[in-house]
């Protein structure tokens, strides 16, 4: 087999695979021996008829297609490696003048990874973000923890905003009670705005055991058309009033609500946590800013097939997410009133950006000789295995060669982004 490069135009490469008559005939003979049991020839049991008789009965080219496929399957990967190509799509194959006893020539055309020299990824100027956690921030976080550890207690006083009441109600328009406007022992937090406008405010000041008529007007855009814009009266009875009781922010609270023995220790830990979260958020946003600037600084002629493939991947991920909610993509499109073709086209810009950004990050990794160590890969596998409660070897087996390659590339990409971050200029 001989490989001959023909030409490259943009991201399309053309080359030839040439086989001698002997190589072609050998492939035909191998196919004959592997498939002769499929053919029936009078006077012979299946699988026993000579090749010439099968070709005579079924046509001289009976084994050509399988023989050509066999030669291509064996030769194409070698040719790709020899020519140092990175295909991003399946190739097209052109054949001419196929005949046993003659040389065979395959014309190959394939779309390959775009070639470019990534630039301006070092020394990217980004604003320096100062992480400044105040005492007020710490106090707010502690108050949130305080609320999570609160409890509801019954009080013997008029209800006020923020209280939760337990009430019965029945809704009337005129003298007629309407459907769906009745409930018993319904909890309602006053000021939550969960009921129609004007309802909750009128129950402020009511005590447990008291009754009150609440007069409201349904909004014009209310979802039930038979009620929209109409005046109604809700006959209400309050059974109890509860308020939120917060624990004291003291050492006892620290012991009960955290792993610390004193409030000061809890405050210190809270500050450290907030500072780490703020730093992580700042670093994440800065990295995105760097990627945006590198994206703008580089032009790449991206093959459309790569964008189409990315759209397919995004649609698959969306479909998987929707299926967890009990719906499929078609149902979702009907709900948002979108045509599949239009919806797919709307994803094109985002898909293009994802492909280009990925190519840029991989180019930086390649240019800076960034790799993933065995230790990094093993640590990632261990973390994933713990998450999915699997043995590491079992997880590796499930991931397979392709999954491990994706994992390795993901580590490399993260390291490349970190490299750009570490080499940025903070202003």
N, C-alpha and C positions, 0 to 999 in steps of 0.2 A: 504494500500500500504506500502511496506517495501523496503528500499534502502540498498543495501549491496555493500560495496567497495570491489573490487577484487584485482586490482594491478595498479601500475603506472610504465611505462617504458618510460624513457626520458620525452617526452611531451605528451604521450598518456595514458589516464586513462580508465580503464575498471571497470564497476560496473553493478549491476543487479537491475532491478525494478521487484518486485514480487507482484502479485495481487491474492487475494483469489478467489475461484470459485464464491463466492457471488458477489464480486466486478466486476468480468468479466461479470457475467450474468446480473447484474444491468446495466452495460454499453451497453450490447446487447439490453436490453429492451428499454433503452432510445433512442438508435439509431433506433430501430424498430418504436417507437412512432413518431420520427421526420421524418422518410423517408418512412413510409408504403404507402403513397400516390403514390409512384413511381411504385408500383407493382400491376399487374392485376391478379385476381384470379376469376375463373368462379363462378357465383352465388353471388358475392360480388361487391359492388361499390368500386372504388379505395379509399384506405384509411380506408376501413372497415373490410378487411380480418384479421383474427386472426394471430398472429405471427407464430404459429405452421403450419398453412396452407401455409403461404408464404415460410417458411423454407422447407416444404415438396415439394413444387413445384420448388423452385429455388435453393435448396440445404441448408443443415444445416448451412453452413458457409457464407450464404448470407450477414449477418450483421457483420461478424467477422472483416473485414478490417476497417470499420468505427468505430467499438467499440474499436479496438486496438489503432487506431489513436486518438480517444477521450481520452482514458486512458493515452496515452503517452503525449499528449498535456497538460494535467492537471498535470501529475506527474513529467515530466522532469524538469520544472523550480524549483519545490520544492526540487528535488534531487540535482540539481546543487547548490542550496542555502545551503542545509544540508551538502553536502560534501565540500562546500567552493571552488568550481571550477570556473575557468574563461575560458570557451570554446572560441576557436578562429575559429571554423569551425562547420559545421553541423555534428551531430553524425551519426554513423551507428548503425542500430538496428538488432539484430539477434533473431529470434523466433523459438521455437521448440515445437512440440507436442501440437498444439492448438486444444482445444476441449471444448465445453460447458460443464459445470459441473465439470471442472478441474481447478486447479490453473494455472495462466498465468505468464510466466517468460519472461522478455525481457533482453537480453544481450546488454549493451550499450558500445560503444567504441567512445571516442571523444578526439580530440586534444585540449590541454589547453595551456594557457599562460605559457611561460617558467618561472621557479623559479630560482632566483639568488640573491646574496647579492651584491649590487652595492658598489664599493670601490673607494678610491683615488679620490673623487670628491671635497674634501675640501683641501685647501692649495695647489692647483695646481699652479705650478710656471710658470709665464708668463712674457714676457718682458714689462717693463713699457714704455709707449709711451708718450712722452712730446708733448703737443699741443702748437706749437709756430707759431703764425700768424704774419708775418712781414708787414712792411709798403708797401713793394712791392706787397704782396698778396692783400692788401686792394686796392692799386692803380689799379691792374689788374681787380679786380671786378668792380671798378668804371668805368674803361675804357670799360668793357663789357656793362655796363649800358649806357654809353655814346654812344656806337655803336648802341644799341637798340633804342636810341632816335635820331639817325642821320637821315639826309634826303639827297636825291639825287638832285643835282643842275647841270644845263647845263653850260658847260664852253666853251669858245672860245679859244681853244689851242689844240696842238697835244695831242693825247691820250697817256697815260702812264699806266704802270702796276697798277692794282687796280681800274682803271676807268671802267665804264660800257658804252659800245657803242651800238648804235642801227644801225643795218646794214642789207642790202640785200646781198644775195650771190647766185651764181649758179655754180655748179661743173661740170667740163669737163674732160674727158679722151681723149686726142687727140682733135679732133674737135667735138666730140659727147658729148652732155650733158647727164649725167647719172641720173637715177631715185633716188629720195630721197636726192639729194644734193642741193636742192633749198629752200630758205626761204626769206620772206620779213619782214623788220622791226623786226629782231630778236635781242633781248637783249643778250649781251655777256660781262661778266666781264673778263677783260684781266688779265691773271695769275691764273684763276680758274681751268685751265686744263680740261675744259669740252669738248673741241673740240679735234680733233686728234693732235698728237704732231707736233709742228712747225707752227700751224695755228695762234694761238693768238699772238705769238711773232712778226710776220710779220705785224701786224696791229698797233703795238706801233709806235707812231709818225704820224699817219694819223689824219687829221682834218675833221670836219663835212663838207660834200659836196664833199669830195675827193673819188676817186676810186682807187682800187689797185688789182692787180692779186696776189693771194697767192698760191705759189707752195708748194705742200706737197706730201709725199709718205705714202700711207695707210699701217698700220702695217701688218705683215705677218699673224698674228692671228686675223685680223679684222673679225667681225661677218658676214659681207656680203662677201661671198666667191668670188663673181665676181669683188670685189674691192680690196681684200687682196693683199698687196705687190705692187700695181700699183701706178704710178705717176699721180697726178691730179692737175688741176688749178682751183681755185675758184675765179671767177670774183666778187669782193666785192665793195659795195658802202656804205660809212658811212654817216648816216643821222644826228646823234648828238653824242656828247661826254658828259658824266656826271661823276661827282666826288662825293664822299661821304663827306658831310659837317657835322662835329661833333660839337655839342654844347660845349661852354666853361664850364669847370669844376669849377663852382662858386656857390655862394648862389642862384642865379637865377635858375641855373640848378637843385639844390636841391629842390627848391620850385616846379618847373615844373615836375620833374621826380620822386619825392618821397613825403613822408608825412612830411618831415622835412623842417625847415625854413633856415637852414644854411648848408654849405658844411661840416663844422666840425661835426655837429650833424649826418649828413649822413655817414661820415667816421667812427664815433664812432659806429653807428648802424651796419655798414658793418663789422667792426672788430668783434663785438659781434656775428653776424650771422655766420661769417666764423669760429670763435672759437667754437661755438655750433656745427656746421656741422662737424668740425674736431674731436671734442670730441665724438660726436655720432658715427662717422665712426670708430674711434679708439676703442670705447666700443664694437661696433658690431664685429669688427675683433678680438678683444680680447676674446669675448664670443665664437666665432667660434674656436679659438685656444684652449680654455678650453674644449669645447665639443670634439675636436679632441683628446686631451690627455686623457680625461675620456673614450672615445671610445676605444683607444688603450690599456688602463689599464684593461678593463673588457672583459671577454669572456662570451658569451651567446649562448646557443644552441637554435637557432631560428627555429621554425617549418616552413617548406617550404611553407605551405599554407598561412602564413602571408606575405611572400615575394611575392607570386603569387597575393595576394589581393592588395598589394601595387603597383605592376606592372599594374594591372587592373585600379587602381585609377589614376596612372600617364598617362596611355593611354587615359583614359576618359578626363582628364584635357587637354591633348594635342589636342584631337579631338575637344573639346569645343573652344580652342584658334584658331584652324585652321578654324572652322566653321565661326568665326567672320571675317575671311579673304576670305570667300566664297569658301573654299575648304574643303574636308573631308580627313580622315586619309589615305584612299586607294589612293587618288590622290597624297597625299604627299609622300607616299611610292614609287609610280611610278616615281615621280619626282626625288627622291634621289636614285632611283634604288635599293631598299631594299626589301627583302622578309619579310612578317609580322612575321614569326617565328623567323628569325634572328634578326629583329629589336627588338622584344620582349626580346630576350635573351640578347641583348646589354644593356637593361635597368636593368638587374638583379642585377648587382653590386651596382648601385645607389639605387635601391629599398631596397636591404639588408641593406645598410648604413642608409637609412631613418628609417627603422623599428627598427634597433638596437639603433640608437640615441634616438628615441622616447621612447623606453622601458627604456633606461637609465635615461632620464629626468624624466619620470613618477616614476621610482624607487626612485630617489632622493627626489621627492616631497612626496612620501609615507613615506620614512624613516625619513624625517624631519617634517612630519605632516603639510605640506604646503597645504593650502586650499584657495578657492576664497570666499571672503566675499560677502554678498548681495549687499553692496554698489559698489564693483568693478564690479559685474555682471550688475547692473543697469546702471552704467556709460558707460560700453561697449555697452549695448543695446541702450542707448540714442545717443551715437556717431554714431552707425550704422544707427539708425533711421533717424538722421539728414542727413547722407550721401545719403541714399536712399529716403529721403523725405517721410517718413512714420511715422504714430503714433507708439509709443513704444509698445502699446498693440497689435496692428495689426501685427507688426514685430514678437513679441513673438508667436502669433498665427500661423504665416506663418512658423516660425522655428520649432515649435512643441517641443515635449519632447526631441527627439534625437538631434535636433539642439541646444537646450539650454545646453544639456549635453556636446556637442562638444565645445561650447563657454566656458563653465565653465572649462573644461579640458585645453583649450588653455590658459586661464588666469593662471591656476595652473602651467602649463609648463613654461610659461614666468617667473613666480615668482621663480620657481626652478632654471632656468638658471641665474636669477639675484642673487639668493642665492649663487650659485657657483662662480659668478663673485665677489660678495662682500667678499667671503671667500678665494679668490685667493691670492697668494703671488706674488707681483710685484717686479721684479728684475731689 
